[in-house]
Every structure is written in structure tokens, then in C-alpha cells.
Amino acid sequence: MSYYEQITAVRRDDGLDDVRAAAVDRSRRLAGLLEHRNALRGRGYATGEDYDARRAADDRLRDEIRECLDAATSEDRRAAALTMMVVAEPEILWEYVFEVHQTISSTSGWTPAEVAALVAVAVGCAPRYGFEEIMSLPFAAAEQLDAEGCRTLAPHLRLAERELERRDEAKEVDARTRRRVHCRIARLLVEPGERFPPPRLISAFDKWERMLRDRLPERAAIHLAGWLRTLSGPIARAEAETILALDHPGHERLAEIVAATSFNAPSPGPGPWERAAALAEYTGFGRRALNTAADRVTDVHSGKVPYVAEQAFTDDEVRTLGRVARIALLRDEPWLAELLVRLLPLVAVAPTAAKTLPSQALLYEIARAVEQFPTPEAVAALREARGVVRHKGVPKQLDRMLKRIDRTLAERADVAFRLPDLGFGPDGTLRTPVGDHVAVITVADDVDLCWQRADGSPLRGVPAAVRRDHADAVKELRAQVKRVRAHLTTITRALESGCHADTVHRYDEWRDNLADHPLGGPVVQRLIWEIETAPGQWQAVLPDGRHSGNASDGSEGLLVGGLIDASGATVPDPAQEGGVRLWHPIRAAAQEIRSWRELMTERQIRQPFKQAFREIYQLTPAELETHAYSNRFAAHIVHYRKLYALFKGRGWKPDGLLGGWDGGHEAQATRVLGEWRAGFFHEYADYAGDLELAATDQVRFERRTDGEWREAPLAEVPAVVFSEAMRDVDLFVGVTSIAADPEWADRGEDRYTRYWSMAAFGELTASAQLRREALERILPRTRIAARCSLDGRFLTVRGDLRTYRIHLGSANILMAPDDAYLCIVPSRGTAQDQLFLPFEDDRLGLILSKAFLLADDASITDISILTQIRRS
């Protein structure tokens, strides 16, 4: 197309022809390249050499167009952006939307006429699935205009508004896009000092126009009017009426949370929620709204309301219910627990046999609210809902959310230890008569359901008469067992997640809410605690036995035997108002740690989580020298997908996904520990067959200062925080390193074989050293003790055929005398299953399993193992 034809093509007789023509004239080369690409795209289907040639030409043109945009300066940049909008076909413009947006937003001097031309073109060419992105281009220029410029632009903005309404009616834009675009238009149309946006933006709410105009301050008006414009659903409209009936301060408080949750933005911090929670009117509405939601899903399940999957609540209602749920959770309202138990299970399952939900969106929104402000009762309600879901993907998502919720719960110490007793007696049992028999649920290390005759004599299983005549009662009792286990899981995870926090509780509250609790007691009695004997002085103790008798204050006494120290000696109870906190080995001397480990092993106390045998990590001289970062776990080759899954499971948040694409070369995973944040850097390494590999790098720490994360020297990081973060990183490397893959040695020529050989039998990490210490206590109690010895990094096992060395880190095996590698997969049900292990450690169990197998190698029948053993 010639230059004259191009100029003719941009004329539209709308008063902006000269502006467009001037822009094209100033950017002739760019216009020519765009026309060439338009023509190339319009030639139809091609194959073979013609396709390759056309593809190469298109790539060359694309690069040249980008070069033109990069080379343009000042007025040329404005002309280039307008030329892109005018000349490029919509699908080509879409390719360059980021570059054009950067050009527009970084260029000053836009005139109202130029912006009007941009608006006119965008309204006409914005595609269905990119309307907001294309409309953001003229808005980026319009937002640079002064008040007079915006007034000049107003007619064109009204055209954009009408186009948005047309596309809304045609269902070509979703609700969130509609709100965001309306909000940007509203900001441009509000006059300086005007306290109220143009009436047309709230035309659907004419009855509130006078109230809005009289009451809303400017900032709240813009946000609330954009939000009110397109509300749907009676619950959302009832929230709007509640908000509009408030005074100025109320509008300001609620505008903070409404604006943040209405336009797909992250939820605000606790401050705005606390200010909103002080409004009694809104809190009262919240209870009514959640009751209305529960009534609605009840009607869906009863058949009064027809069931349509995912349509029980509108998007606006979901966001409203999420807001009121956060307020109720923050206020710890006493009525909320019962209401969530009624609402969530019905939201999570269809009234039919379908595997759908009345509202997956509401289930997840309530879960996000609980994650922000968790309570034990809300967590229990979510777990119950998770148990009834039939949808394949929802339970996995809820499990991930529940893990995060349990960690967050540890930070709300005022509610974390609150457990319902569920009818259990002080001895931790619940007895339920069922016909002529009694069901007994007992809480100890686990939750067990057993049966007795009326005279108390035990039975091995469920009596036949009970199965036949009381099937519903049996089902409910099994459900009760699941509920109790869920409560214990919540409190255990909350306690472990709070290891870094050093949270101190009043002794009497700890005793009443946990130690004397029929469900919490069995957890507390297997953990080591510290009591404050004097200001700043702490003594480690272990609760010993079940409680009975009376305390000095007249209440039921804490425990038979009370509190004991690491030697087993009785320790007097502290003052009722004294402090108590969870013990962490990083604060203890080496001898004290050894004493506690001996006590746990002798008494065969298996702790709810690894505490006495917890790995500790202290600063090394090398880390003090590097000052700001640690290379302790750098330069390992790991299975990336396993690593990524562990990040999620342990509460670390990766800032990107590694891969062979732009921006996929490196990433950082972070975990927040109170006022500190740990960062673990890792890089993309390679593909090895069908495996994605990553390389580990530095660990760094940041501290929250003035609301921002700022890097801090390792020496300033609290010892508990440093140890807990490095413990996670050690876990990541130990589990995902290719050195832990026993099949890697058989891969033949491979660039990482040397790393595997070094790491698979290298120096022991803190986890492996802890494994060695546990084996020192366990092996003497086993039948293979005479055949085993610990030798440096290895457990040596003497069989009848050969002698074997099992590495305590990787569990890989070398055979004497030539250090040949032995690859075996242990069978299930071996003798070590009956051993007491003081903590859960899959690698420790694997080492013991291999040791039992190899100590009796003459009895091995697996031909694949025998072939390796007998090989010369």
C-alpha cells in the first residue's frame, strides 16, 4: 500500500483524521513494516518451503517493528504508538501490546487530541478476549492529562463506556473486567474536588444517588461507585445497602476492604480488617449474610431451589461472604463455628450423585478467609467439608490450603490452643452405648475405636449385632474418630509451625486449654516445654502421666507425677501467671539434648513431631565470612519437580517456575518466619531424559523494616529462625538430590554421574548425623546388633556372603572388598517394622530395612539382588 493509500485509509471523518495522518506521516517506516506484516498474514494457508519462507519473513518483520519502537524518541514515540494502534491489524497489535503500553506510559506530552485518537481506535479494534488490555493503552495516556485535558476527552470516554456496556450485554466481557474498566473511566471523569462520580456510573442504583452524593468522600466514592455499578445477587446488594447506610468514617473503613477485594487485588493486611471489624452494623450484616447463604444451600439440597453446578452464588456474593467471614473470624465470633459446620459441607457436595459442587468458588473463598484469620473451629469445619467432596481436584487444593492454614494458626496463640472436648472425659476416652455394647474411643498416640460388651470385656472388632442393627451409629463413630484426628493434626501442625516464634503462654491458660484437655493432653505430654522459673530463666520439663487430684489453687491438678526434667526428677509447678513455651534444642546445651533423647528412647515416647531429635543448624565460620548469604547447601543437583512440590508442602513460595524459557533460568523460594524471611535461590540445570534438574544456590535472610523486606547479615538472624529455615533447605536437598536416587548409578554416561558419586557417599548433613545418633540407641536393642557397627559415615553390616556399608545420608550401599555399588529396593513387612523409632524418618526406616535384609543375606531369594552380590 502506498503512503497516499495509507493516509487515506486512516481517515474516518471524526475530527481526528489530521492527528492520525500526522502520526503515520512521522512513522512512515513503521507504518510500512506493519502494512507488510498485515499483507503477509492475509495470504492464506501455506505449506512446505513457502511456509518456511513466509515464517522467516514474518519473524524478520516482527523484529524490525520492535526495533522501530525502541529507536523512537519524544514525539516520535507518541507517533509510533498511535501508528501501531491505527495501522496494525488487531491480532498483530495484540502481539505488541506490552511494548506499546511501555511506549505510551513512558512518554510524556500527550495531547487530548492524540489520546482521543487512541481511544477511538481502541474502542473499534479491541478483541473479545483482550478488551481490557487494549483499552489500557489509551487509558495509560489519558491518565497523564490534566483536568482540562480530561474534560476535552470526556465525549470519547463516554463512547468507551457505551462500548463496554454493549459488550457487557453481549457477554463479551466478564464481571471483573467490566468493573476494572469502569473504575478507570470513573477516575478520568471525576472533576477536581468533585466528591461524587458521574451519575451514569451508578444509574443502576438511582435510589441511592442522593445518599451517595451527600455522604461519600471522593476516594470512597470512586471505589464504591465502581463496585456498586454492576453488583449481582441479593446478598451483595444487601451488603451495599448496609454500607451506604453508614456515616463517613464507616464508608472510609469499608472502602479499604471493598476496593481491595473487588478488583482482583490482594487482600489488605490486618489493619483495614480490624478497623472494619469495629463496625457493629457491618458485623451484624455479616451474620445475616452467612445465615442466608446456609439457608440457600440447604434449600438447594432439599430441592426447593433447582441445583445448577457452581451457580449457588454469584461472584459478587462470593466476595461479600468472604469479607464478612474474615470479619467474623477476626472478631472470633462465638456463633461462627456452628454456622460454618452447617454451611461448608453443603457447599462442598452436590445434592445429586454428581461430582460437582454448588459453589467451588465460595468453598475456596471461605478457605482463604480462614487462612488469613484461622480458628480451630473453622479449620475443623473445612476438614469436614473436605471429607465429603466428590470432585476429583478439590480435595488436593483444600489439603494444600489446610497446610498453610495450620501454619498460620500458630501465629494466633490466643485461639490456636482452643480445642472442643467433643464429649471426651478427663481420661481421654469417649464411651457410647450402642445396643447391648459400648463403643470406646481412646485418644493417646493415635485415636482408636474399640468395642466392649456391657460388662466391660473387650471385643476384637465391631459386633455382628451392631453392624446389622446400628449401621448409622457405627458410621457416626468412625466419623467422630476422623474429627478427633483432624483436631489433633491441627494442633500438632500449629505447634510445630510455631517452633520459630518463641511464643510464651500463661501457665494456667496452657494447663487449662491444652495440658488438662482430653484431646490436647496426649499431644502436650509427648512434647518438651520450658517453664519460667525466674524472669529470663527457663527450665525444660516434660509433663508426666494423666491428671488427677487438686492443684494449689483448688482446681483439678495438672498431672500425676507433675513435671519432670531430663533426668526424670520431679519439677515443681510454676506460678499460675508464669510463662511456658515450647522447648527448642537450639537453645539447649549438648548434654541436655542428649539427656532428653535418652529419656525419649528409654520411655519409648514417640513425639507428635521431631523435637528432641530435631536437627539444629548454627552459623559456621564460612557463613560469618560470607556475611549475607550461606552456601552450605549450594551446588547440589536436584529433581526440580520434587523440589517444587516440597516448597509448597513446607510453606515456601517460589517466585517463578524454572524451565528452558525466557525468565526461567533462576528463581527464589521464600518462607516468612515472623519478622524474618528466608530465601533459597535455585537455578535451572538441564533435562536428563524425562527429568527436569535444578541446581541449588545461596540462602539469604531479610527482615521486615518499615513495612519492607530488607536484607540482613546472617549474624543478626535469630538462632531459632536460622535453624528452622536451614532445616527446611537441608530437607529439600536431602530428599530431592539425585544422590538419593539409587537408579542414577545405572544411567551410563551422564554429565552428573561424578556429582552423584560424590554426594551419594559424601559428608553427613545434620539430618544424617541425627540418624547416626538414633541408630546408636536403636541397634543394641535389635537381633542384628552383633552384625552391625557404625563406622564414620556408614552403617557396616556383616552378612554371610559379603560385608556391606550403608551410607547414613543417602542410604546407598557399597559392598566390600571392592566398594561395588548395590542397588536394592527393600520389601515391606520386614522385622524392623516392629522397632520403636523415636521420630518419623523415611530414610532411617529405609536404612534399617536394608540392614535387616543384608544381615541375613544368605536367605535372599531375589535374583536381581543375588546377581549383584555374587558378581566378582
Order of alpha helices (4+ residues) and beta strands (2+ residues): alpha-alpha-alpha-alpha-alpha-alpha-alpha-alpha-alpha-alpha-alpha-alpha-alpha-alpha-alpha-alpha-alpha-alpha-alpha-alpha-alpha-alpha-alpha-beta-beta-beta-beta-alpha-alpha-beta-alpha-alpha-beta-beta-beta-beta-beta-alpha-alpha-beta-beta-alpha-beta-beta-beta-beta-beta-alpha-alpha-alpha-beta-beta-beta-beta-beta-alpha-alpha
